């Protein structure tokens, strides 16, 4: 029986699901083959912002692609293939931890928030083969998460995780 894994998709992974760019094929194949994916509200909002920039400012995607990619992201939430999970950043103790991680690794607060969510939120109770896999295309974020003891797949420089021993 295969262990069910949970997966945290960061902003770069969310965008790769809906727009063709380096790493998209690997992310999509993995996404179609696995279950239990989630993200934070900050990552979801950032992904919509990235799509906005790709269309309105960089002219990398058409208006139709911008709208369809945005709709696809929302549909993943609507149909439950991706859920939003996070710790409460309004708690001063949580924000202090986020700020500490941000300063330690020169990360923005949204990236540090993901690390704290994995360390303090529901994923922190999952162990061994069930431990959440943090999926990112940001090598600096991947390194910080690894330094914080998290299981990470850097989809830009590594093959997709296979069966764990």
Secondary structure by P-SEA (a helix, b strand, c coil): cbbbbbbbbcaaaaaaacccccaaaaaaaaaaaccbbbbcaaaaaaaaaaaaaaccccccccaaaaaaaaaaaaaaaaaccbbbbbcccccaaaaaaaaaaaaaccccaaaaaaaaaaaccccccccccccbbbbbccaaaaaaaaaabbbbbcccccccccccc
